[in-house]
Amino acid sequence: MTQFILTGIQDKVAVITLNRPEKLNAWNTAMRNEIMAALRTYDQDSSVAAIIMTGAGDRAFCAGQDLEEAKHFDVARSEEWMREWETYYDLLRSLSKPLIMALNGVAAGSAFQVSLLGDIRVGHPGVRMGQPEINSGVASVTGPWIMRDMLGMSRTIELTLTGRLMDAEECRHIGLLHHVVPADQVLAKAMEIGRDLATKPPVALRLDKQRFKEMTEAGFRDAIEAGIRIQAESYASGEPARVMEAFFRKRAK
């Protein structure tokens, strides 16, 4: 029994639904652990040929890290936290089966990064994506690593420093969204893609994904080690806690 996700299989396609709509599906450690357990199960299940991740409700795929959890972090927790992300991202990168992201709203911060670690992304005109971590006083390390490979250095710098969210049209134009469909057709389109991928020769598909991981492995490990160093300095300064506390005070008003 899971508390924070819903799961199911149809036509050899597994669906993992992030299920905290009241929190814009923002994840905490427990939720990520449930996601990873489901991903491992489906990757080893011979009846599953493709996996979809999506979010409950119509507002967000995921708003990223739950700040209610992050506001209590300190320097020691920041390193442990980065190792948890290393495990999560390494799992996403190591899946032998294709991963389709059915984006039903905002994908921000770490959720933006996770969506980019999927293989194919489907969204609708209301989707917004980006790296707003700077607005929470959190330094970005893994996000820029992922974005640079996909978007180049110039756009990566601009998105990281401004923290702005891109609309669906911009995301489609620069190749982050592969398909933009009406909101009520996002999951159906993702299922269509999943069924198509399920017909591909599985060994060739697995080896293609393996090679993509190999091509980016050194950069990934470098980003994690840099993240440990940079987040320690960030949390030691006290800035993340101050910025997040100001955010919660403002929201309470």
C-alpha distance (Angstrom), angle and dihedral (degrees) to the residues before:
residue distance angle dihedral
M1 . . .
T2 3.80 . .
Q3 3.79 125.7 .
F4 3.80 103.0 -164.0
I5 3.83 106.5 29.3
L6 3.79 139.6 47.9
T7 3.80 122.2 -143.7
G8 3.79 138.7 -169.4
I9 3.81 144.4 148.8
Q10 3.80 128.3 -130.5
D11 3.82 128.3 169.1
K12 3.84 91.6 -10.0
V13 3.82 90.0 -54.3
A14 3.81 118.3 115.8
V15 3.81 119.4 -151.5
I16 3.81 123.9 -154.9
T17 3.81 112.5 -168.5
L18 3.80 119.8 -164.8
N19 3.78 102.3 -134.8
R20 3.81 112.9 -163.2
P21 3.82 99.0 96.7
E22 3.81 91.7 157.0
K23 3.84 86.5 62.8
L24 3.82 94.4 39.9
N25 3.83 84.6 -103.8
A26 3.81 90.3 -70.3
W27 3.77 108.9 170.2
N28 3.74 133.1 -129.1
T29 3.80 128.0 -173.5
A30 3.81 94.4 -84.5
M31 3.80 92.3 51.5
R32 3.80 92.8 49.2
N33 3.80 89.8 50.4
E34 3.79 89.9 54.7
I35 3.80 91.0 49.1
M36 3.80 92.0 50.2
A37 3.80 92.4 48.6
A38 3.82 90.4 52.2
L39 3.81 92.6 46.9
R40 3.81 91.7 51.4
T41 3.79 91.8 48.0
Y42 3.79 94.3 49.9
D43 3.80 94.1 43.4
Q44 3.82 88.8 57.7
D45 3.82 95.6 41.5
S46 3.81 111.4 101.6
S47 3.81 90.4 -156.6
V48 3.82 90.7 62.9
A49 3.80 120.3 76.8
A50 3.84 101.0 167.8
I51 3.80 138.3 17.0
I52 3.82 131.3 -143.0
M53 3.79 125.9 -161.9
T54 3.79 119.2 -162.7
G55 3.80 140.4 151.0
A56 3.79 133.2 -110.8
G57 3.80 118.4 -113.1
D58 3.79 128.7 18.5
R59 3.83 102.3 -85.6
A60 3.78 107.2 66.5
F61 3.76 146.3 11.4
C62 3.80 85.0 -157.1
A63 3.80 133.9 -36.4
G64 3.80 90.6 -145.5
Q65 3.78 126.5 -121.2
D66 3.80 115.3 14.5
L67 3.80 102.2 -116.7
E68 3.80 90.8 -154.8
E69 3.80 85.1 72.4
A70 3.81 99.0 35.3
K71 3.81 95.5 52.0
H72 3.81 89.5 70.8
F73 3.82 95.7 53.8
D74 3.79 122.3 117.5
V75 3.81 133.4 -176.7
A76 3.80 94.5 -78.2
R77 3.80 92.4 48.0
S78 3.80 91.6 47.4
E79 3.82 92.6 66.2
E80 3.78 92.3 45.8
W81 3.80 88.1 47.9
M82 3.81 92.4 53.5
R83 3.81 90.6 50.2
E84 3.80 88.7 53.3
W85 3.80 89.7 53.7
E86 3.79 89.6 47.8
T87 3.81 89.3 56.7
Y88 3.82 92.7 46.6
Y89 3.79 96.0 45.9
D90 3.80 92.5 42.9
L91 3.79 89.5 54.5
L92 3.81 92.1 50.1
R93 3.80 90.1 48.8
S94 3.81 92.7 47.2
L95 3.80 100.2 51.4
S96 3.79 112.1 126.4
K97 3.81 91.5 -153.7
P98 3.81 127.6 66.4
L99 3.80 117.0 -93.4
I100 3.81 118.7 -149.1
M101 3.80 121.0 -165.9
A102 3.81 113.7 -146.5
L103 3.80 101.0 -164.5
N104 3.79 113.2 -159.7
G105 3.79 98.5 175.4
V106 3.81 139.1 -34.2
A107 3.82 119.8 14.2
A108 3.80 105.7 -174.8
G109 3.79 136.8 170.0
S110 3.79 112.2 -25.5
A111 3.81 89.3 5.5
F112 3.81 88.8 57.1
Q113 3.79 87.7 52.0
V114 3.80 93.0 47.9
S115 3.79 90.9 49.0
L116 3.82 89.1 53.9
L117 3.81 89.8 51.5
G118 3.79 88.2 61.3
D119 3.79 118.4 91.0
I120 3.81 101.3 -127.7
R121 3.81 128.7 18.4
V122 3.80 127.9 -154.2
G123 3.78 122.2 -173.0
H124 3.80 144.2 155.9
P125 3.83 133.4 -122.7
G126 3.82 92.0 -88.6
V127 3.80 95.5 57.0
R128 3.81 117.7 117.6
M129 3.78 123.8 -171.2
G130 3.77 134.8 -176.8
Q131 3.76 153.7 109.7
P132 3.84 107.4 -87.1
E133 3.81 95.5 158.4
I134 3.80 92.3 117.7
N135 3.81 88.4 66.0
S136 3.82 88.5 62.1
G137 3.80 93.2 47.9
V138 3.80 91.5 -107.3
A139 3.81 119.8 134.8
S140 3.82 115.5 -128.9
V141 3.79 119.8 -131.4
T142 3.80 111.8 140.4
G143 3.80 91.7 40.2
P144 3.81 94.8 58.7
W145 3.81 90.1 46.0
I146 3.81 90.8 57.2
M147 3.81 95.1 40.2
R148 3.80 95.8 48.7
D149 3.80 92.6 59.7
M150 3.79 91.7 48.0
L151 3.80 102.8 34.6
G152 3.80 109.3 18.0
M153 3.79 129.5 -113.4
S154 3.82 99.8 -75.6
R155 3.80 96.8 57.8
T156 3.82 91.0 38.8
I157 3.80 90.8 57.8
E158 3.80 92.9 47.3
L159 3.82 94.4 48.7
T160 3.81 93.5 44.6
L161 3.80 97.0 48.7
T162 3.81 97.9 41.0
G163 3.81 96.5 39.6
R164 3.80 89.3 -148.8
L165 3.79 122.8 157.4
M166 3.79 119.4 -125.9
D167 3.79 120.2 -135.8
A168 3.80 122.3 -125.9
E169 3.79 94.8 -97.4
E170 3.79 92.8 55.2
C171 3.80 90.4 45.5
R172 3.80 90.5 51.3
H173 3.80 92.3 45.8
I174 3.81 93.9 54.0
G175 3.79 93.9 42.7
L176 3.80 102.2 -105.7
L177 3.80 93.4 114.7
H178 3.79 113.1 48.2
H179 3.81 95.3 -173.6
V180 3.82 131.2 24.6
V181 3.81 114.3 -168.3
P182 3.82 135.5 157.6
A183 3.80 112.4 -66.6
D184 3.78 94.2 -109.4
Q185 3.81 91.3 54.3
V186 3.82 100.3 51.3
L187 3.80 97.0 97.0
A188 3.80 92.6 40.7
K189 3.82 90.5 53.2
A190 3.80 90.5 47.9
M191 3.81 89.6 50.8
E192 3.80 90.0 50.2
I193 3.80 90.1 53.2
G194 3.80 91.4 45.5
R195 3.82 92.4 52.3
D196 3.80 89.8 49.0
L197 3.81 92.5 50.0
A198 3.81 89.0 48.3
T199 3.82 88.1 65.8
K200 3.83 94.2 56.1
P201 3.83 120.1 103.6
P202 3.82 100.9 -87.8
V203 3.80 98.5 -145.7
A204 3.81 93.5 52.2
L205 3.80 90.2 45.7
R206 3.81 92.1 50.2
L207 3.79 92.3 47.9
D208 3.80 92.5 48.4
K209 3.80 89.9 53.8
Q210 3.79 90.8 45.5
R211 3.79 90.2 54.6
F212 3.80 92.8 49.6
K213 3.81 88.2 55.3
E214 3.81 92.1 48.5
M215 3.80 91.5 51.5
T216 3.81 92.2 56.9
E217 3.81 102.4 31.1
A218 3.80 98.9 101.9
G219 3.81 92.4 50.4
F220 3.80 91.6 48.1
R221 3.80 94.3 53.1
D222 3.80 91.1 45.2
A223 3.81 90.2 52.2
I224 3.80 92.2 52.5
E225 3.80 93.6 49.8
A226 3.81 90.5 46.2
G227 3.79 89.1 48.0
I228 3.80 92.0 55.7
R229 3.80 91.0 51.5
I230 3.80 96.3 42.8
Q231 3.82 97.2 42.9
A232 3.82 90.0 50.4
E233 3.80 89.6 56.2
S234 3.79 91.5 43.2
Y235 3.81 95.6 51.7
A236 3.81 92.3 40.9
S237 3.81 87.8 60.2
G238 3.80 90.8 57.4
E239 3.80 91.2 -133.5
P240 3.83 98.2 122.4
A241 3.80 91.4 52.4
R242 3.83 92.5 47.9
V243 3.81 94.1 47.8
M244 3.80 93.7 45.9
E245 3.79 92.3 47.2
A246 3.81 89.5 52.5
F247 3.80 88.8 50.1
F248 3.81 92.3 53.3
R249 3.82 91.9 46.9
K250 3.79 90.5 51.8
R251 3.79 92.3 47.3
A252 3.81 91.5 49.4
K253 3.81 90.1 57.8
